[in-house]
Amino acid sequence: MTLETQELPGTEPALVFLHEGLGSVELWRDFPARVHAATGRRVFLYSRAGHGWSDLPDGPRTPRFMHEEALDVLPRLLAEHGLERPVLIGHSDGASIALIHASEHPVDRLVLLAPHVFVEDVTVASIEAARTAFETTDLKARMARYHRDPERTFRLWNDIWLDPAFRDWNIEDVLARVTAPTLAIQGAQDQYGTLAQLDLIEARRVVLDCRHAPHLEAPEETLRAVTEFL
């Protein structure tokens, strides 16, 4: 399976960016380039299967899709690109994938933007609202600018998060095995999760005046926190 990737040369350890549930390489906007400019680090980004211009997966996702990405796909991709003990910078689902990966594989550091550790009612309500928006607004057309198949991209994310079987999804069991220094950033008005998510993670904690995407909604504060941590 071919995945869309992007890379900027620089020093090691590299910064590997893991996007959110409807994200892609392009949807990080200029944040990776700005972190690269501030730190001189090598940067690697990729769009997961079904996102951006990567190939589409064969079937629907299961409640273990983040574990599969963290423990099967990501290690292979890092090895293919010669990335050893990277800094993982993950947003939302990508932050959860970073935590799961770091519980089993060596990493230099973790930067978690709005991570999910368990499923909250507010998360489900916002994902239900996103489904309504996809069906009644121009969201699909806007997603088509960044994804090969916006319908499939949306359903892969939305359907599994709203599957009743996913309500029991929880990664608290992996947290004790995460030993890398960690920075966790979340918006005080995050519509997809409360600060109870951060309460479970041993990390330097930064709460900003924004919603679910600190790197886009509070870019200067997020950039400063990340570069100082690195």
C-alpha positions in Angstrom: 0.0 0.0 0.0 1.4 3.4 -1.0 1.2 6.2 1.5 1.6 9.9 0.8 4.7 11.2 2.6 6.6 14.5 2.9 10.0 15.1 4.3 12.2 18.0 5.3 15.9 17.4 5.9 17.5 18.3 9.2 19.1 17.0 12.3 18.2 14.0 14.3 16.1 12.9 16.2 13.5 13.5 13.5 10.1 14.9 14.2 7.3 12.5 12.9 3.9 14.1 12.6 0.8 11.9 13.1 -2.4 13.6 11.9 -5.9 13.7 13.4 -9.0 11.7 12.4 -9.9 13.6 9.3 -6.3 14.9 8.7 -3.6 14.4 6.1 -0.2 15.7 5.2 -1.6 18.9 3.8 -4.0 19.6 6.6 -1.2 20.2 9.1 -0.9 23.5 7.1 2.4 25.3 7.8 2.9 24.0 11.4 5.5 21.3 10.6 7.5 23.7 8.4 7.5 26.3 11.2 8.7 23.7 13.8 11.4 22.7 11.3 12.5 26.3 10.8 12.6 26.9 14.6 14.5 23.7 15.4 16.4 22.6 12.3 15.1 19.0 12.9 14.4 16.5 10.2 10.6 16.3 9.6 8.6 13.4 8.3 4.9 13.4 7.7 2.5 10.9 6.2 -1.2 10.4 5.4 -2.6 7.2 6.9 -4.4 4.8 4.5 -7.7 6.4 3.5 -6.4 9.9 4.1 -5.0 12.6 1.8 -3.6 11.0 -1.4 -2.7 7.7 0.2 -4.2 4.4 -1.0 -7.6 3.4 0.4 -7.8 0.5 2.9 -9.6 -2.7 1.8 -12.2 -2.7 4.6 -13.7 -0.8 7.5 -11.9 0.0 10.6 -12.2 -1.9 13.8 -11.9 -0.7 17.4 -8.2 -1.6 17.3 -7.4 0.6 14.3 -5.2 2.9 16.4 -3.3 0.0 17.9 -2.8 -1.5 14.4 -1.5 1.8 13.1 0.8 2.3 16.1 2.2 -1.2 16.4 2.1 -2.5 12.8 2.1 0.3 10.2 4.2 3.0 12.0 7.2 0.7 12.9 7.4 -0.5 9.3 7.3 3.1 8.0 9.9 4.3 10.4 12.2 1.5 9.5 11.7 2.1 5.7 12.7 5.7 6.1 15.6 5.2 8.6 13.9 7.0 11.4 15.2 5.8 14.8 14.0 7.0 18.2 12.0 9.9 16.7 10.0 12.6 18.4 6.3 11.8 17.7 4.1 14.8 17.3 0.5 13.6 17.2 -2.9 15.4 17.0 -6.1 13.8 18.3 -6.2 10.2 17.0 -2.6 10.8 16.0 -1.7 11.6 19.6 -3.3 8.4 20.8 -1.3 6.5 18.1 1.8 8.1 19.4 1.1 7.0 23.0 0.4 3.4 21.9 3.6 3.3 19.8 5.7 4.7 22.6 4.5 2.1 25.0 6.2 -0.6 22.9 8.9 1.2 20.9 11.7 3.6 21.8 11.0 7.3 21.1 13.0 10.4 22.0 10.0 12.5 23.1 6.2 12.8 22.6 4.2 15.9 21.7 0.5 15.3 22.1 -2.0 17.7 20.8 -5.5 17.0 22.1 -4.9 13.3 22.8 -7.7 10.7 23.4 -7.2 8.2 26.2 -10.8 7.1 26.5 -14.2 7.9 24.9 -16.2 10.7 26.5 -19.8 11.7 25.9 -18.7 15.1 24.6 -16.5 13.3 22.0 -19.4 11.2 20.7 -21.8 14.2 20.6 -19.3 16.2 18.5 -18.7 13.3 16.2 -22.5 12.9 15.7 -22.6 16.6 14.9 -19.9 16.2 12.4 -21.9 13.5 10.7 -24.8 15.8 10.4 -22.5 18.5 9.0 -21.1 16.1 6.4 -24.6 15.2 5.2 -26.1 18.7 5.2 -23.3 21.2 4.5 -20.4 21.6 2.0 -18.0 19.7 4.3 -17.7 16.9 1.7 -16.7 19.3 -1.0 -14.2 21.0 1.2 -12.7 17.7 2.2 -12.4 16.8 -1.5 -9.6 19.4 -1.8 -7.4 17.3 0.5 -8.5 13.6 0.2 -8.7 11.2 -2.7 -12.1 9.9 -1.6 -13.7 12.3 1.0 -16.7 10.1 1.5 -14.6 7.1 2.4 -12.2 9.2 4.6 -15.1 10.6 6.5 -16.9 7.2 7.0 -13.7 5.4 8.0 -13.4 7.9 10.9 -17.0 8.7 11.8 -18.4 5.2 11.6 -15.9 3.6 14.0 -16.1 6.4 16.5 -19.9 6.1 16.6 -19.9 2.3 16.7 -21.4 1.2 20.0 -18.5 -1.3 20.3 -16.1 1.6 20.4 -17.5 3.2 23.5 -15.3 0.8 25.5 -12.1 1.9 23.7 -9.5 2.9 26.3 -5.7 3.1 26.3 -5.1 3.8 30.0 -3.4 0.3 30.2 -0.5 1.5 27.9 0.3 4.7 29.8 2.5 3.1 32.5 4.8 1.8 29.7 5.3 5.3 28.2 8.6 6.6 29.7 9.6 9.2 27.1 9.4 12.9 28.2 6.0 14.1 27.1 4.3 17.5 26.3 0.5 17.5 26.2 -1.3 20.5 24.8 -5.1 20.9 24.8 -7.6 23.7 24.2 -9.7 24.8 27.1 -12.7 24.7 24.8 -11.9 21.5 23.0 -15.2 20.2 21.6 -13.9 16.6 21.3 -12.6 16.0 24.8 -12.2 17.4 28.3 -9.1 18.0 30.3 -9.8 14.6 32.0 -7.8 13.2 29.1 -4.7 15.0 30.1 -5.2 14.1 33.8 -4.3 10.5 33.0 -1.0 11.3 31.1 2.3 12.0 32.9 3.4 15.0 31.0 4.2 18.7 30.9 0.8 20.2 30.5 -0.2 23.3 28.5 -3.8 24.4 28.2 -4.6 27.1 25.7 -7.5 29.3 24.8 -8.7 27.4 21.8 -10.7 24.3 20.7 -9.5 21.0 19.3 -6.6 22.1 17.1 -4.1 24.1 19.1 -1.5 24.2 16.3 -4.1 26.0 14.0 -6.2 27.9 16.5 -3.4 29.1 18.9 -0.4 28.7 16.5 2.1 31.0 18.2 1.5 29.6 21.7 1.6 26.1 20.4 4.8 26.7 18.4 6.5 28.3 21.4 5.5 25.4 23.8 6.7 22.8 21.3 10.0 24.4 20.4 10.9 25.1 24.0 10.1 21.5 24.9 12.3 20.2 22.1 
